[in-house]
Amino acid sequence: MGELGFRLLGTPEVRRGTERVDVGHARQLSVLAVLLVDVNQVVNVEKLLTRVWGEAPPRQAKSALYSYVSRLRSALDGLPIARRSGGYVLEADPAVIDLHRFRSLVSAGLPGEAMSLVRGEPFEGLQGAWFAGLRETLAGEITAAELDHTDARLAAGEHRALVAELTARANARPLDERLAGQLMRALIGADRRPDALAHYARLQHRLADELGLDPGPALRDLHASLVQRPQRSPHRLPAAPSGFTGRSAELTALDVDGPIVTITGPTGTGKTWLALQWAHDHAPDYPDGQLFADLDGTDPAEVVRSFIAALGTGPDGIPPEPHAQTALYRTLLAGRRMLIVLDNAADTAQVVPLLPGTSGCRVLVTSRERLPGLVTAHGARPVVLTAG
């Protein structure tokens, strides 16, 4: 018949497979919801009565509660609702309850999967102060997950796809500075820099008018470094190799079309020398600057932060979350022509956070490994060096 599933993140309901299970009227459903929130924990009778009927439950509420629990047991085909220590406990795997699965996914760093469980206002239709307070708490958790998911999508380069969605959210939450920053990044990544500037101006005015405040330092620095084109054009290439000879065919191979080129081969085949020689020869083609990082044993998140700083963003403008940092890095590169050399990459996963989100930049990656993930998933053009 299928396993029971419980939905609380919207209108509460019970499902067995695709079929909806009738668990009775709203008050009986409220009793079930209270037990599901505290699944596998004893909820004493007095607490149950207060949560379902309020601070002054009627005299007959206790006998009604006993009746509701009995009916719920029948409706749920014997799912354990046990009487213990002056209360009741519903025994179930928390994974079958969307509220607990949502929180577990958020804790695991999977906000997108968590957001897919949200169908509407939590506990919609259930009355009482306890449910109202719980709704408020969950609204904050859902908003935080939504913001984290948006950072991940921006980091993946979904700027254009997010503009309409973020504009609607910003209209609903006009004083949310983190959301405003995300909309500005999306607009800049979609080549709508004037719209980003206008949004910041509207927020600045509204904060001053309604709260007597200025935008926080992170948003101010974002405005300075993003909306006004970053002033820094870093030139971070190491010195060109001296006495470089040969490899003319390989240098020519690096001229291939495409934003990403991998240079792979065994140790000692001159991968780094080849990349640096080509980079110095072609530096004038990338007037917005050149970035370089040796990835040998390096956390890519540290490299992202160093690149953000090199592009003109002060410490206050760098968000704490890795996804947001990658999104900011890619937004800083939007519309720019830069050359990025990533040396000694261990694998594809180390490189992906450092890839720009637009095709105006060129990335050279050197590695002892072939990095097939960059070739198949990101369209990198491979240049393979051999010993001898």
C-alpha positions in Angstrom: 0.0 0.0 0.0 3.0 2.3 0.3 4.6 4.2 3.1 2.8 7.1 4.9 4.2 10.5 4.2 3.4 13.7 6.2 3.3 17.2 4.8 3.3 20.2 7.1 5.1 22.8 4.8 1.8 23.9 3.3 -1.7 22.7 4.0 -1.1 19.7 6.3 -2.0 16.4 4.8 -1.1 12.7 5.0 -0.3 10.7 1.8 0.1 7.0 1.2 1.8 7.0 -2.1 -0.2 9.3 -4.4 -3.4 8.8 -2.3 -4.5 11.4 0.3 -5.4 9.9 3.7 -8.4 11.4 5.4 -7.4 12.2 9.0 -10.5 14.1 10.1 -11.4 17.6 10.9 -9.0 20.6 11.6 -8.8 20.0 15.4 -7.9 16.4 14.9 -5.4 17.3 12.3 -4.0 19.9 14.7 -3.3 17.1 17.2 -1.5 15.1 14.6 0.5 18.1 13.5 1.7 18.7 17.1 2.8 15.1 17.5 4.6 15.2 14.1 6.5 18.4 15.0 7.9 16.5 18.1 8.1 13.1 16.4 9.5 10.4 18.6 9.3 12.7 21.7 6.6 12.5 24.4 4.3 15.5 24.3 2.5 15.7 27.7 -1.3 16.0 27.7 -1.3 19.6 29.1 1.1 20.8 26.4 -1.0 19.1 23.7 -4.2 20.8 25.0 -2.5 24.2 25.1 -1.1 23.9 21.6 -4.4 22.7 20.1 -7.0 24.6 22.1 -5.0 27.6 23.5 -4.1 28.8 27.0 -7.6 28.1 28.4 -8.8 24.9 26.8 -12.5 24.0 27.5 -13.4 21.4 30.1 -14.2 18.8 27.6 -11.0 19.2 25.7 -9.2 16.3 27.4 -11.9 13.8 26.6 -12.0 15.1 23.0 -8.2 14.6 22.8 -8.5 10.9 23.8 -11.1 10.5 21.1 -9.0 12.3 18.5 -5.9 10.1 19.2 -8.0 6.9 18.9 -9.4 8.1 15.5 -5.9 9.0 14.3 -4.6 5.6 15.1 -7.4 4.1 13.0 -6.9 6.5 10.1 -3.2 5.9 10.1 -3.6 2.1 10.0 -2.0 1.5 13.4 1.0 3.9 13.1 2.2 4.0 16.7 0.8 6.8 18.8 1.7 5.5 22.2 0.6 6.8 25.6 3.6 7.3 27.8 4.6 9.3 30.9 1.4 11.4 31.0 1.5 12.2 27.3 1.6 10.8 23.8 4.4 10.0 21.3 4.1 9.4 17.6 6.8 7.0 16.5 8.0 7.4 12.9 11.0 7.9 10.8 11.6 11.8 10.7 12.4 11.4 7.0 8.8 10.8 6.1 7.8 14.2 7.6 8.6 17.1 5.2 9.4 19.5 8.0 12.1 17.3 9.5 13.4 16.4 6.0 13.6 20.1 5.2 15.7 20.8 8.2 18.0 17.8 7.6 18.6 18.9 4.0 19.4 22.5 5.1 21.9 21.2 7.7 23.5 19.0 4.9 24.0 22.1 2.8 21.3 21.2 0.2 19.0 24.3 0.3 17.7 23.6 -3.2 16.4 20.2 -2.3 15.0 21.6 1.0 13.1 24.3 -0.9 11.5 21.8 -3.2 9.5 20.5 -0.2 7.8 23.8 0.6 4.3 23.9 -0.9 3.0 27.1 0.7 2.6 28.6 4.2 3.5 26.0 6.8 0.5 24.6 8.8 -1.9 26.5 6.5 -5.4 26.5 7.9 -4.5 25.4 11.5 -5.5 28.0 14.1 -3.9 29.1 17.4 -1.0 31.0 18.9 1.3 28.0 18.9 0.9 27.3 15.2 1.2 31.1 14.4 4.5 31.2 16.3 5.8 28.1 14.6 4.8 29.5 11.2 6.9 32.6 12.0 9.9 30.5 13.0 9.7 28.4 9.8 9.2 31.5 7.6 12.7 32.6 8.8 14.2 29.2 8.1 12.6 29.0 4.6 13.8 32.5 3.8 17.3 31.6 4.8 17.3 28.4 2.8 15.9 30.3 -0.2 18.8 32.9 0.1 21.4 30.1 0.3 19.9 28.4 -2.7 20.0 31.6 -4.6 23.7 32.1 -3.8 24.3 28.6 -5.2 22.4 29.4 -8.4 24.3 32.7 -8.8 27.6 30.8 -8.3 26.4 28.5 -11.1 26.0 31.5 -13.4 22.2 31.6 -13.5 22.1 35.4 -13.4 19.6 36.0 -16.3 17.3 33.2 -15.1 17.1 34.7 -11.6 16.3 38.3 -12.5 12.5 38.1 -12.6 12.3 35.8 -9.6 14.6 38.0 -7.5 12.8 41.2 -8.6 9.5 39.7 -7.3 11.1 38.7 -4.0 12.7 42.1 -3.6 9.4 43.8 -4.1 7.9 41.6 -1.4 10.9 42.2 1.0 12.2 45.6 0.0 14.5 46.1 3.1 16.3 42.7 2.9 19.8 43.7 2.1 21.1 40.2 1.4 18.3 39.8 -1.1 19.1 43.2 -2.6 22.7 42.2 -3.1 21.6 39.0 -4.9 19.4 40.9 -7.2 22.2 43.4 -8.0 24.5 40.5 -8.8 21.9 38.9 -11.1 21.3 42.2 -12.9 25.1 42.8 -13.4 25.6 39.2 -14.6 22.7 39.8 -17.1 24.5 42.9 -18.4 22.0 45.3 -16.7 24.4 47.3 -14.7 22.2 50.5 -14.8 19.3 48.6 -13.3 21.5 47.3 -10.5 22.5 50.9 -9.8 18.9 52.0 -9.8 17.9 49.2 -7.4 20.7 50.2 -4.9 19.5 53.8 -5.1 15.9 52.8 -4.3 17.0 50.7 -1.4 19.2 53.4 -0.1 16.4 55.9 -0.2 13.9 53.5 1.4 16.3 52.6 4.3 16.9 56.2 5.0 13.2 57.2 4.8 11.7 54.3 6.8 14.5 53.3 9.2 16.9 56.3 9.2 19.7 53.9 8.2 22.3 53.6 5.4 22.9 50.3 3.6 25.3 48.0 5.5 29.0 47.8 4.7 28.7 44.7 2.6 26.1 46.2 0.3 27.9 49.5 0.1 31.1 47.7 -0.9 29.2 45.6 -3.4 27.8 48.9 -4.9 31.3 50.4 -5.1 32.9 47.3 -6.6 30.2 46.0 -8.8 27.9 48.7 -9.9 30.8 51.1 -10.6 33.1 48.9 -12.6 35.9 47.6 -10.4 38.9 49.9 -10.7 41.5 47.3 -10.3 42.9 45.4 -13.3 45.2 43.0 -11.5 48.3 41.7 -13.3 49.3 38.7 -11.3 51.1 36.5 -13.7 54.5 35.2 -12.5 57.5 36.3 -14.7 57.6 34.8 -18.1 59.9 31.7 -18.4 63.4 32.6 -19.5 65.0 30.7 -22.4 61.7 29.2 -23.5 62.2 27.4 -26.8 60.3 25.0 -28.9 56.7 23.9 -28.2 55.6 26.2 -31.1 52.9 23.6 -32.1 51.6 23.5 -28.5 51.6 27.3 -28.3 49.6 27.4 -31.4 47.2 24.7 -30.1 46.4 27.1 -27.1 45.0 29.6 -29.7 42.0 27.3 -30.1 38.6 28.9 -29.7 36.8 28.4 -26.3 37.0 30.0 -22.9 38.8 27.1 -21.2 41.9 25.2 -22.2 43.5 22.3 -20.2 47.2 21.6 -20.5 47.9 18.1 -19.2 50.8 15.7 -19.1 53.3 14.0 -16.8 55.6 15.9 -14.4 58.5 17.6 -16.2 56.7 18.2 -19.6 56.7 22.0 -19.2 53.0 22.6 -18.6 53.4 25.6 -16.4 56.1 27.1 -18.7 53.8 26.7 -21.7 50.9 28.3 -19.9 52.9 31.3 -18.7 54.6 31.8 -22.1 51.2 31.9 -23.8 49.7 34.1 -21.1 52.5 36.7 -21.4 52.3 36.6 -25.2 48.6 37.2 -25.1 48.2 39.5 -22.1 47.4 42.5 -24.2 44.3 40.7 -25.5 42.9 40.8 -21.9 43.0 44.4 -20.9 41.0 43.9 -17.7 43.9 42.0 -16.2 45.4 38.5 -15.4 45.0 36.3 -12.4 47.2 33.4 -11.4 46.9 30.7 -8.7 49.0 27.6 -7.9 46.3 25.1 -6.8 48.8 22.5 -5.5 47.3 21.6 -2.1 45.2 24.8 -2.0 41.5 25.1 -1.0 39.7 26.7 -4.0 37.6 28.8 -1.6 40.8 30.6 -0.5 41.7 31.3 -4.1 38.2 32.7 -4.7 38.6 35.1 -1.8 42.0 36.2 -3.0 40.7 36.8 -6.5 37.8 38.8 -5.2 40.2 41.0 -3.2 42.4 41.4 -6.2 39.4 42.6 -8.2 38.9 45.5 -5.8 36.5 44.2 -3.1 37.3 45.1 0.5 37.0 42.6 3.3 33.5 44.0 4.3 32.2 43.3 0.8 33.1 39.6 0.8 30.2 37.5 2.0 31.0 34.7 4.5 29.3 31.8 2.6 31.4 30.0 0.0 28.5 29.9 -2.5 28.0 33.6 -2.2 31.8 34.2 -2.6 31.8 32.2 -5.9 28.7 34.2 -7.0 30.4 37.5 -6.3 33.6 36.4 -8.0 31.7 35.5 -11.2 29.7 38.7 -11.0 32.9 40.7 -10.7 34.1 39.1 -13.9 30.9 39.7 -15.8 31.5 41.8 -18.9 35.3 41.8 -18.4 38.0 40.3 -20.5 40.5 38.6 -18.2 43.0 35.8 -18.4 43.0 33.3 -15.5 45.8 30.8 -15.1 45.2 27.9 -12.7 48.3 25.8 -12.2 48.7 22.3 -10.8 45.0 21.4 -10.5 44.4 18.1 -8.8 41.0 17.5 -10.3 37.9 19.1 -11.9 36.2 19.8 -8.5 39.1 22.1 -7.5 38.8 24.1 -10.7 35.0 24.6 -11.1 34.5 27.2 -8.4 37.2 29.3 -10.1 35.6 29.3 -13.5 34.0 32.6 -14.7 30.3 32.6 -15.5 30.7 34.3 -18.9 32.8 33.6 -22.0 34.7 36.9 -22.2 37.5 35.5 -20.0 40.0 32.8 -20.9 41.1 30.2 -18.4 44.2 28.1 -18.8 44.4 25.0 -16.5 47.5 22.9 -16.0 47.3 19.4 -14.4 49.0 16.0 -14.4 45.5 14.6 -14.8 43.4 14.7 -18.0 40.4 16.5 -16.2 37.7 14.9 -18.3 35.0 16.6 -16.3 36.1 20.0 -17.5 36.1 18.8 -21.1 32.7 17.1 -21.0 30.8 19.4 -18.6 32.4 22.7 -19.3 33.6 22.5 -22.9 37.3 22.8 -22.1 39.7 22.2 -25.1 42.5 19.8 -24.1 46.1 20.2 -25.0 48.1 17.1 -24.0 51.9 17.2 -23.6 54.1 14.1 -23.7 57.5 13.5 -22.3 60.5 13.8 -24.5 
